[in-house]
Protein backbone atom coordinates (compact mmCIF):
# COMPACT_ATOMS: atom_id res chain seq x y z
CA UNK A 1 0.00 0.00 0.00
CA UNK A 2 2.88 2.40 0.68
CA UNK A 3 2.90 5.63 2.60
CA UNK A 4 4.60 8.96 3.08
CA UNK A 5 6.60 8.07 6.19
CA UNK A 6 8.87 5.17 7.08
CA UNK A 7 10.81 4.24 10.20
CA UNK A 8 13.58 1.62 10.11
CA UNK A 9 15.99 0.60 12.86
CA UNK A 10 18.40 -2.32 12.81
CA UNK A 11 21.34 -3.61 14.74
CA UNK A 12 23.72 -6.37 13.65
CA UNK A 13 26.57 -8.13 15.40
CA UNK A 14 29.08 -9.76 13.02
CA UNK A 15 31.75 -12.22 14.12
CA UNK A 16 34.32 -14.51 12.46
CA UNK A 17 33.74 -18.27 12.56
CA UNK A 18 36.46 -19.79 10.38
CA UNK A 19 38.57 -18.15 7.67
CA UNK A 20 36.11 -16.71 5.10
CA UNK A 21 33.02 -17.84 7.03
CA UNK A 22 31.49 -15.23 9.34
CA UNK A 23 28.27 -15.16 11.32
CA UNK A 24 25.78 -12.51 12.20
CA UNK A 25 22.83 -11.99 14.51
CA UNK A 26 20.47 -9.06 14.17
CA UNK A 27 17.35 -7.21 15.28
CA UNK A 28 15.20 -5.13 12.94
CA UNK A 29 12.25 -2.83 13.59
CA UNK A 30 10.24 -0.71 11.22
CA UNK A 31 7.01 0.08 9.45
CA UNK A 32 5.48 2.33 6.79
CA UNK A 33 2.89 4.95 7.74
CA UNK A 34 0.39 6.78 5.54
CA UNK A 35 1.57 10.15 6.93
CA UNK A 36 4.29 11.27 9.33
CA UNK A 37 1.57 12.24 11.81
CA UNK A 38 0.49 8.61 12.08
CA UNK A 39 3.98 7.40 13.17
CA UNK A 40 3.81 5.52 16.49
CA UNK A 41 6.62 3.54 18.09
CA UNK A 42 4.01 1.05 19.29
CA UNK A 43 3.18 0.25 15.64
CA UNK A 44 6.69 -0.90 14.72
CA UNK A 45 7.13 -4.51 13.61
CA UNK A 46 10.10 -6.33 15.17
CA UNK A 47 12.13 -9.34 14.01
CA UNK A 48 15.32 -11.13 14.98
CA UNK A 49 17.53 -13.33 12.89
CA UNK A 50 20.86 -15.00 12.27
CA UNK A 51 22.92 -15.85 9.26
CA UNK A 52 26.15 -16.91 7.65
CA UNK A 53 28.39 -14.71 5.51
CA UNK A 54 31.02 -15.92 3.07
CA UNK A 55 33.38 -12.95 2.91
CA UNK A 56 34.93 -12.91 -0.56
CA UNK A 57 37.28 -10.31 -2.13
CA UNK A 58 34.40 -8.83 -4.15
CA UNK A 59 31.83 -8.78 -1.31
CA UNK A 60 29.93 -11.01 1.07
CA UNK A 61 27.41 -13.71 0.16
CA UNK A 62 24.77 -13.77 2.88
CA UNK A 63 22.35 -16.53 3.91
CA UNK A 64 19.96 -15.29 6.61
CA UNK A 65 16.95 -16.51 8.54
CA UNK A 66 14.55 -14.14 10.33
CA UNK A 67 11.62 -14.61 12.71
CA UNK A 68 8.91 -12.00 13.30
CA UNK A 69 8.40 -11.16 16.98
CA UNK A 70 5.07 -9.34 16.78
CA UNK A 71 3.51 -10.55 13.54
CA UNK A 72 0.07 -9.37 12.53
CA UNK A 73 -2.61 -11.41 10.74
CA UNK A 74 -1.45 -12.40 7.22
CA UNK A 75 2.22 -11.57 7.98
CA UNK A 76 4.95 -14.07 7.15
CA UNK A 77 6.48 -15.15 10.46
CA UNK A 78 9.65 -16.84 9.17
CA UNK A 79 11.76 -15.96 6.17
CA UNK A 80 14.97 -17.18 4.53
CA UNK A 81 16.95 -14.58 2.61
CA UNK A 82 19.94 -14.71 0.26
CA UNK A 83 21.82 -11.55 -0.69
CA UNK A 84 25.12 -10.14 -1.85
CA UNK A 85 26.91 -7.41 0.13
CA UNK A 86 25.95 -5.64 3.34
CA UNK A 87 23.04 -3.25 3.84
CA UNK A 88 25.30 -0.98 5.91
DALIN-V789992 format. One record per residue. N is the residue number from 1. RES is the residue in three letters. PSI is psi in whole degrees, -180 to 180 (none if undefined). NEAR is the number of other ideal C-beta (glycine too) atoms within 10 Angstrom. Layout:
((N;RES;PSI;NEAR) (N;RES;PSI;NEAR))
//
This chain:
((1;UNK;-36;4) (2;UNK;-177;6) (3;UNK;179;13) (4;UNK;-4;11) (5;UNK;143;13) (6;UNK;144;12) (7;UNK;128;15) (8;UNK;129;11) (9;UNK;138;11) (10;UNK;154;12) (11;UNK;134;10) (12;UNK;137;15) (13;UNK;118;10) (14;UNK;145;14) (15;UNK;146;9) (16;UNK;145;11) (17;UNK;-57;10) (18;UNK;118;7) (19;UNK;-113;8) (20;UNK;-6;13) (21;UNK;122;11) (22;UNK;162;17) (23;UNK;168;14) (24;UNK;143;17) (25;UNK;148;14) (26;UNK;163;17) (27;UNK;134;15) (28;UNK;147;19) (29;UNK;144;16) (30;UNK;173;13) (31;UNK;167;17) (32;UNK;139;16) (33;UNK;145;15) (34;UNK;-42;12) (35;UNK;161;9) (36;UNK;-30;11) (37;UNK;-19;9) (38;UNK;-3;13) (39;UNK;127;16) (40;UNK;130;10) (41;UNK;-32;9) (42;UNK;-14;5) (43;UNK;4;13) (44;UNK;143;15) (45;UNK;140;15) (46;UNK;146;15) (47;UNK;156;21) (48;UNK;158;14) (49;UNK;178;19) (50;UNK;158;14) (51;UNK;173;20) (52;UNK;145;15) (53;UNK;129;23) (54;UNK;105;13) (55;UNK;108;15) (56;UNK;163;10) (57;UNK;-28;5) (58;UNK;4;7) (59;UNK;-178;13) (60;UNK;135;17) (61;UNK;127;15) (62;UNK;135;19) (63;UNK;112;13) (64;UNK;155;18) (65;UNK;138;13) (66;UNK;151;19) (67;UNK;127;13) (68;UNK;136;17) (69;UNK;-34;13) (70;UNK;59;12) (71;UNK;148;14) (72;UNK;172;8) (73;UNK;137;4) (74;UNK;5;5) (75;UNK;146;10) (76;UNK;137;9) (77;UNK;-22;10) (78;UNK;141;11) (79;UNK;138;12) (80;UNK;144;10) (81;UNK;136;11) (82;UNK;134;9) (83;UNK;170;14) (84;UNK;128;10) (85;UNK;-179;10) (86;UNK;148;13) (87;UNK;-31;10) (88;UNK;none;4))
//
